[in-house]
Amino acid sequence: MARFAIEATPPMGHPLCGGWIKPVEGVDDPLSLRGLVVLGAGDPVVLATLDATGLLNRDHVAFCERLARAVGTTPQRVALHCVHQHNAVFFDRDAHRLVQHAGLEPTAGIMDPAHLDDLMNRAEAAARRSLAQARVVARFSAARSEVERIASNRRILGPEGTVVGIRFSSTRDPALRDAPEGVIDREMNVWAFHDADGNPLARVSFYAVHPMSYYGDGRVSADFVGLARCRRDWEEPGVLHLCFTGAAGNITAGKYNDGLKRRRGELTDRYHDALRRADAEADARAVPLARLDWSVADLMLPPRTDLDPERLRATIADATLSPAERHRAALAASWVERCRQSVPISLGTLRINNAVGLFLPGETFVEYQLDAKARRPDLEVAVAAYGDGGPWYIPLARSFREGGYEPTVAFVGPEAEQPYRAAIVAQLDAV
């Protein structure tokens, strides 16, 4: 295993969260890109996390190509996922160009392409350099812990089965916070890789929640997930810690977070506690690494039928609309064009001993994660979402009848569930 990490903090003035919140005015804590290169089981496999809101379409494909080139593998063997903090950057240069061509001010937009180019250049160089320091992985373990008082379902359903309340990442309404947690995955899954002497080389965690306490103030932050990860860095110098965000499309911390600044520290404490407990359990269960397999399947998810390119272009050009509306239309147009060109999304599956990691795109709903775990109770299944962010939200078919926020902004429609679920099932059944 080779390990690499670089800083990914955007420069002053850079747009944040797609350009519809305040741009960078300062940095509370830095962002990073972290990666592992697994060697010796066929072509190398790359697992990487990026502190960003999203990496979409051609930019995700290009970034995977660059990392693959650096380590001598194929892009289909690169699992590059965003952690999805919101005081961070959305990367989609095609959408950014659409916004720029619509006549916004030169400094406005979704992203600065120069920042992404610099990030890809440094990531490629770091991944290539890491190969010279590759270490033998002798032992591996998978474990889990129960996370307390972080996750809650964003969608609160009424007796008629429709959404009657929405818990965003920070929720001030006491009635919404008092509602039950709803459907969540309480488990944090972790992997640990050890050398022949039992020393940890890398730790990987998977947990499904939108990783935001508060945002929109222009202060870059890796938020509570990144801060908890940083604590583990301090506690275990020389060990690389990666935190994948699971299928959290409909999961936030809203029940336990009213947006007050002190909540970030409280959520960090709880996340860190779950990490430490799971890591300790993983160390106690380490066994010889006996098996490692990677498989991948390509998937096409059609765009929502009402995403008309002409209407999207008119929305982008409408100066009376908010940046959020115009930029979201640009991201949708980028996805529609990608589908027109039949560029698929890759679903990756990594098996290590009795553990399976499922690497999914976009803001996948947690039900897909729970169903994946239930399908293979014989294995330790962990799920990472927020890979290729092109489709944005991936709800269930019934979510569109239930209403609420996510179906109104998803770039796929109810017809996406069947092929998406079928692809996940096929990957799991093939293990």
Secondary structure in CASP SS format (residue, H / E / C, confidence):
PFRMAT SS
TARGET T0000
AUTHOR 0000-0000-0000
METHOD secondary structure of the structure
MODEL  1
M C 1.00
A E 1.00
R E 1.00
F E 1.00
A E 1.00
I E 1.00
E E 1.00
A C 1.00
T C 1.00
P C 1.00
P C 1.00
M C 1.00
G C 1.00
H C 1.00
P C 1.00
L E 1.00
C H 1.00
G H 1.00
G H 1.00
W C 1.00
I E 1.00
K C 1.00
P C 1.00
V C 1.00
E C 1.00
G E 1.00
V E 1.00
D C 1.00
D C 1.00
P C 1.00
L C 1.00
S E 1.00
L E 1.00
R E 1.00
G E 1.00
L E 1.00
V E 1.00
V E 1.00
L C 1.00
G C 1.00
A C 1.00
G C 1.00
D C 1.00
P C 1.00
V E 1.00
V E 1.00
L E 1.00
A E 1.00
T E 1.00
L E 1.00
D C 1.00
A C 1.00
T C 1.00
G E 1.00
L E 1.00
L C 1.00
N H 1.00
R H 1.00
D H 1.00
H H 1.00
V H 1.00
A H 1.00
F H 1.00
C H 1.00
E H 1.00
R H 1.00
L H 1.00
A H 1.00
R H 1.00
A H 1.00
V H 1.00
G C 1.00
T C 1.00
T C 1.00
P H 1.00
Q H 1.00
R H 1.00
V E 1.00
A E 1.00
L E 1.00
H E 1.00
C E 1.00
V C 1.00
H C 1.00
Q C 1.00
H C 1.00
N C 1.00
A C 1.00
V C 1.00
F E 1.00
F E 1.00
D C 1.00
R H 1.00
D H 1.00
A H 1.00
H H 1.00
R H 1.00
L H 1.00
V H 1.00
Q H 1.00
H H 1.00
A C 1.00
G C 1.00
L C 1.00
E C 1.00
P C 1.00
T C 1.00
A C 1.00
G C 1.00
I C 1.00
M C 1.00
D C 1.00
P H 1.00
A H 1.00
H H 1.00
L H 1.00
D H 1.00
D H 1.00
L H 1.00
M H 1.00
N H 1.00
R H 1.00
A H 1.00
E H 1.00
A H 1.00
A H 1.00
A H 1.00
R H 1.00
R H 1.00
S H 1.00
L H 1.00
A H 1.00
Q H 1.00
A C 1.00
R C 1.00
V C 1.00
V C 1.00
A C 1.00
R E 1.00
F E 1.00
S E 1.00
A E 1.00
A E 1.00
R E 1.00
S E 1.00
E E 1.00
V C 1.00
E C 1.00
R C 1.00
I C 1.00
A C 1.00
S E 1.00
N E 1.00
R C 1.00
R E 1.00
I E 1.00
L E 1.00
G C 1.00
P C 1.00
E C 1.00
G C 1.00
T C 1.00
V E 1.00
V E 1.00
G E 1.00
I E 1.00
R C 1.00
F C 1.00
S C 1.00
S C 1.00
T C 1.00
R C 1.00
D C 1.00
P H 1.00
A H 1.00
L H 1.00
R H 1.00
D H 1.00
A C 1.00
P C 1.00
E C 1.00
G C 1.00
V C 1.00
I C 1.00
D C 1.00
R C 1.00
E E 1.00
M E 1.00
N E 1.00
V E 1.00
W E 1.00
A E 1.00
F E 1.00
H E 1.00
D C 1.00
A C 1.00
D C 1.00
G C 1.00
N C 1.00
P E 1.00
L E 1.00
A E 1.00
R E 1.00
V E 1.00
S E 1.00
F E 1.00
Y E 1.00
A C 1.00
V C 1.00
H C 1.00
P C 1.00
M C 1.00
S C 1.00
Y C 1.00
Y C 1.00
G C 1.00
D C 1.00
G C 1.00
R E 1.00
V E 1.00
S C 1.00
A C 1.00
D H 1.00
F H 1.00
V H 1.00
G H 1.00
L H 1.00
A H 1.00
R H 1.00
C H 1.00
R H 1.00
R H 1.00
D H 1.00
W H 1.00
E H 1.00
E C 1.00
P C 1.00
G C 1.00
V C 1.00
L E 1.00
H E 1.00
L E 1.00
C E 1.00
F E 1.00
T E 1.00
G C 1.00
A C 1.00
A C 1.00
G C 1.00
N C 1.00
I E 1.00
T E 1.00
A C 1.00
G H 1.00
K H 1.00
Y H 1.00
N C 1.00
D C 1.00
G C 1.00
L C 1.00
K C 1.00
R H 1.00
R H 1.00
R H 1.00
G H 1.00
E H 1.00
L H 1.00
T H 1.00
D H 1.00
R H 1.00
Y H 1.00
H H 1.00
D H 1.00
A H 1.00
L H 1.00
R H 1.00
R H 1.00
A H 1.00
D H 1.00
A H 1.00
E H 1.00
A H 1.00
D H 1.00
A H 1.00
R C 1.00
A C 1.00
V E 1.00
P E 1.00
L C 1.00
A C 1.00
R C 1.00
L E 1.00
D E 1.00
W E 1.00
S E 1.00
V E 1.00
A E 1.00
D E 1.00
L E 1.00
M C 1.00
L C 1.00
P C 1.00
P E 1.00
R C 1.00
T C 1.00
D C 1.00
L C 1.00
D C 1.00
P H 1.00
E H 1.00
R H 1.00
L H 1.00
R H 1.00
A H 1.00
T H 1.00
I H 1.00
A H 1.00
D C 1.00
A C 1.00
T C 1.00
L C 1.00
S C 1.00
P H 1.00
A H 1.00
E H 1.00
R H 1.00
H H 1.00
R H 1.00
A H 1.00
A H 1.00
L H 1.00
A H 1.00
A H 1.00
S H 1.00
W H 1.00
V H 1.00
E H 1.00
R H 1.00
C H 1.00
R H 1.00
Q C 1.00
S C 1.00
V C 1.00
P C 1.00
I E 1.00
S E 1.00
L E 1.00
G E 1.00
T E 1.00
L E 1.00
R E 1.00
I E 1.00
N C 1.00
N C 1.00
A E 1.00
V E 1.00
G E 1.00
L E 1.00
F E 1.00
L C 1.00
P C 1.00
G C 1.00
E E 1.00
T E 1.00
F C 1.00
V H 1.00
E H 1.00
Y H 1.00
Q H 1.00
L H 1.00
D H 1.00
A H 1.00
K H 1.00
A H 1.00
R H 1.00
R C 1.00
P C 1.00
D C 1.00
L C 1.00
E E 1.00
V E 1.00
A E 1.00
V E 1.00
A E 1.00
A C 1.00
Y C 1.00
G C 1.00
D C 1.00
G C 1.00
G C 1.00
P C 1.00
W C 1.00
Y E 1.00
I E 1.00
P C 1.00
L C 1.00
A H 1.00
R H 1.00
S H 1.00
F H 1.00
R H 1.00
E H 1.00
G C 1.00
G C 1.00
Y H 1.00
E H 1.00
P H 1.00
T H 1.00
V H 1.00
A C 1.00
F C 1.00
V E 1.00
G C 1.00
P H 1.00
E H 1.00
A H 1.00
E H 1.00
Q H 1.00
P H 1.00
Y H 1.00
R H 1.00
A H 1.00
A H 1.00
I H 1.00
V H 1.00
A H 1.00
Q H 1.00
L H 1.00
D H 1.00
A H 1.00
V C 1.00
END
